[in-house]
């Protein structure tokens, strides 16, 4: 098992993995995805972590480091798109990649790491709670933009 930051050549593998994340995701042109990926890979605040087994990316999450003017100037970490390949779930990979993201956020002097989870995914909620996340201290409001 290799846990690492995603690299330029990982886009297609990450996109394959994302098939397990959203059933009905909107389609986007390959050129647009490539352009977005280049912005991500070239950034020091957008970090994609992957777990690779036998040259296959089987788990991924992304962490955004948000600069902040409060809390002594300490940043905020925002985790999104946590996904593990269906055949590798419940094997500790999700925990490993989340701990990697959390440790990275600590190293970047974040004072907290946040994430959102679908309100109906109770198994995911238990997973995040096992990592020390809680839903007691904040309420998330989301406005979808068409």
N, C-alpha and C positions, 0 to 999 in steps of 0.2 A: 504494500500500500504506500502510495506517495501522496502526501498532502502538499500542495504548492499553490502559488498564485498562478492564475491563468496566464497564458501567453498568447501572442498574436495568432498562432496556428491552431488554437483551440476552439474557435468560433463554431465550426460545424459540429464538433463533439458536444459542446454546451447546448447548442440548439436541439440536438437529438435528445439530450437529457430533459430539456424543457418540455418535451412531449408528455412527460409524466407529471408536469406541474399544472398545466391548464388544459382542460379538454377542448374547449372551444376558443382558443386564442385567435385574435385577429391576425391575418397574414400580413406580412411586410416584405417588400422586395429585398432581394439579396444585396443589392447595392446599398440600400438604406441600412440594413443590418450591419454590413461591413463598415459603413461610415460611423455608425454608433459604436461598434466594437473598437475601432481605432481611437475614438475619443476616450473610451473606458480604459483601454490598455495603456494609453499614453498619460493617464492621469495619476496623481499621487493621492487623490481623495476617493476615487472609485476603485475598489479592490474586489476582484473575483477570486474566490478560493475554489479549488477543485480537488477531488480525490480521484486518483487514477489507479486502476487495477488492470494489469495486462493490456496496457495501452488504450483502455476504455475509461472515459470519465464517467464515474458512477455516482458522484455526489458533488453538489456545488452550492455555494451561497455567495451573495455579494454583500459587501460592507461599504457604506458611504460614511466618510468622516466629515462631519459638518462643523465648520469653524463656528465659534460661539463667543459672543461678547460678555456673557454672564458667567457665573460659576468660576470666577477667577480666570476667564479666558479658556477654560477647558472645553474641548470639543465634545460632540455628541456622536455616537456611533449608531447607524441605522442599518439593520440587517434586512435583506429582502431576498426573495426567490430561493428559499431553502428547498432543495429537492434531492432525493435519493432515488436512483433507479429502482423500479419495482422489485427486481430480483435480489436486491441487496439491502432491503429495508430490515429494520430490527436487528442489525448486526453491529451497531456502534458507530457506523460511519457518520451519521447525522450529528451525534454527540462530538465526534472528533473534529468535524469541520466547524461546528459552532464554537467549540472551545478554541480553535485556531483563530476564528474571527474575534472572539472576546479578548483573547490574549493580545492580538494585534491592536485592538481598540485601547487596551490598557497601555500598551507601549506608545501609543499616540496620544496619551494623556486625556483620553475621554473620561468624562465623569459618569456616563451612563451609556448603555447600549439598549436600543429599543427595537421592537419589531411589531408587525401586525400579523394577525392570524385570522383566517376565516372563522367567523363566529360559530359555525357548525362543526368545525374540525376538532372535536373533543380529544381525540388521540394526540393531535399536534399540541393541544394546550397542555396536556399532561407531560409531553416531551419537553416543552419549553419550561414548564414549572420545575421539572427535574434538573434543569440547568440553572435554576435560581431566578428565572423571570417570574414576575407576578402581574396580575391584572388588577391589583388593588389600589395602586398609587396614582394611576392616570386613566383617563377615558379617552379613547380615540374617536375622532369624528372624521368622517370621510365624505367628500363630495366628489362624485364621479363626474368627469367632464366628457361629454360626447365628442 
